[in-house]
Amino acid sequence: MKQVYLDYSATTPVKEEVVQEMIPYYTELYGNPSSLYGAGLVAKEGLEQARERVAKLINADSGEIRFTSCGTEADNWALQGVADALQKKGNHIITSKIEHHAILHTCEYLQKHGFEVTYLDVDSEGFVSPAALEAAIQDSTVLVSIMMANNEVGTVEPVKELAAVAKSHGVLFHTDAVQALGNVPIDVKDLGVDFLSMSAHKIYGPKGTGALYIRKGAAIHNFMHGGAQEAKKRAGTENIAGIIGFGKAAELARENLDAHIGHSQKLRDYFWQRIQENITGVQLNGPGTAGRRHPGNLNVSFDYIEGEAILLMLDANGISVSTGSACSSKSLAPSHVLDALGVPITKMNGTVRFTVGDFTTAEDIDYVVDVLTKIVGRLRELSPVTGQEGW
Ligand SMILES: *Cc1c(COP(=O)(O)O)cnc(C)c1O
C-alpha cells in the first residue's frame, strides 16, 4: 500500500546525509569529548563543528549554543534556569495560552513553587498582541516566553516586536523556536531574543538532541548538575552522534531554507485548494495560507465528524496525520490551542492537522485528497448529526 507521511510537525525522517555523518561516531569515533587523548579530541572537534553549524543557522555565536537532550529540555532549562537566577528580582513570568506543553507544564510546576504566571490570550488566528504583553508586564516580571511558530495551527508570532517590548522593560525574552527552525528564517541578533529553544528531530535530524541559545551574558542558572560539559552550563556526557546529526541537519536546513519553504508552501496551498474543491463544510484554523503561517501547516476542521475517525481511516490507507496536538491526542481533552483561538467545540472535534515537508510530492497530495474525500463522505453518511442545528 502507498504510504504518505503528513505529520512533519510531529517529527521528520532523518536525512541520508545526516545518518552518514553520524555513523562513524557510533563505531570508530566513539571517544568521550572530555577525554584528553586523541580519540577524545576527535570527538571534541566534531562537537565544536556541530555547534558552529547550529549557531550559523540562527546567526548566533557558537559559544551561545548549549546542547540539550531535546527541545523539551531546552524549554525547561530556559524557564527554570531564569526563574532560579532571578528569584530575588521577582517571581512573575508571562507566556501565552497556546504554548507547547513543554512550556505550559513547566509554568504550572513553577506556580507550585511560588511563581506567578500570566497566560496571554491570542486572537482568532493565534496571534499574541505586543500591546497585551506590554500591559501584562509588572515590576516583578523576570521572563517572557512566547513561541515563534505554533505546532498545531502554524501561527508565526511577531517575536521581534514582542522581544522589543520585553527589552524596553528590562525583562528577558525566551522563544520556543522548535517548529520555526528550518521553516522560518531566524536571526537571533535581529530578533533581539535572549534565549531560543531548538530540536534536531523536527529538522530532519535525530531524536534525543536539542539546544538552547543563550545570549552572551543573559542570566540563567544550570538545570543539569554534574560534570564540566558545555562550558559547565549543562552537565552530562554529550550525545555526540546525535549532536553531529543535529549539526549536519542544521547545515542542510540553512542551505535549503528558501527551497524548503517554497516547496512546503506550494504543496500546502495546493492541498488546501484541492480539499476546498472536493469537500464541503471545511474550515482552516489559524492564519490564512498567505499570512504569517508555518509553510507546511494545514489545520482543518471537518463539519459533523470526529477527527479521530478521520485519522484512523487515513491510517488504514497508509496516510499518517494527527488530530489537534500530537502530544495531547491520546487524551480526550480538546486542544488548548484551538480553544484559545475560540474554535467552537463541535468544530474542534473534527479537526485534523496535516503537515507537509521535503519528501512530500504533489502525487502524495492527490492520493490523500482522493482518500480523504471518500472517508469524509462515508463518515458523514454515518453521522447522526449531519446537517443538524448545533453542529
Ligand atoms: C516538538 C516540540 C517541542 C518538543 O521538542 P522535543 O525535542 O520533542 O522534546 C517543543 N515545542 C514545540 C513547539 C514543538 O513542536
The ligand as a Tripos MOL2 file, in Angstrom:
@<TRIPOS>MOLECULE
LIG
   15    15     1     0     0
SMALL
NO_CHARGES

@<TRIPOS>ATOM
      1 C1          8.2080   19.1760   19.2850 C.3       1 LIG1
      2 C2          8.1080   20.4580   20.0600 C.ar      1 LIG1
      3 C3          8.7290   20.5960   21.3150 C.ar      1 LIG1
      4 C4          9.4210   19.4580   21.9820 C.3       1 LIG1
      5 O1         10.6340   19.0910   21.3680 O.3       1 LIG1
      6 P1         11.2260   17.6280   21.6730 P.3       1 LIG1
      7 O2         12.5860   17.6580   21.0650 O.co2     1 LIG1
      8 O3         10.3080   16.6550   21.0180 O.co2     1 LIG1
      9 O4         11.2590   17.4790   23.1420 O.co2     1 LIG1
     10 C5          8.6420   21.8180   21.9540 C.ar      1 LIG1
     11 N1          7.9990   22.8430   21.4000 N.ar      1 LIG1
     12 C6          7.3920   22.7660   20.2080 C.ar      1 LIG1
     13 C7          6.7090   23.9590   19.6380 C.3       1 LIG1
     14 C8          7.4250   21.5620   19.4980 C.ar      1 LIG1
     15 O5          6.8080   21.4740   18.3200 O.3       1 LIG1
@<TRIPOS>BOND
     1     1     2 1
     2     2     3 ar
     3     2    14 ar
     4     3     4 1
     5     3    10 ar
     6     4     5 1
     7     5     6 1
     8     6     7 2
     9     6     8 1
    10     6     9 1
    11    10    11 ar
    12    11    12 ar
    13    12    13 1
    14    12    14 ar
    15    14    15 1
@<TRIPOS>SUBSTRUCTURE
     1 LIG1         1 GROUP 0 **** ****
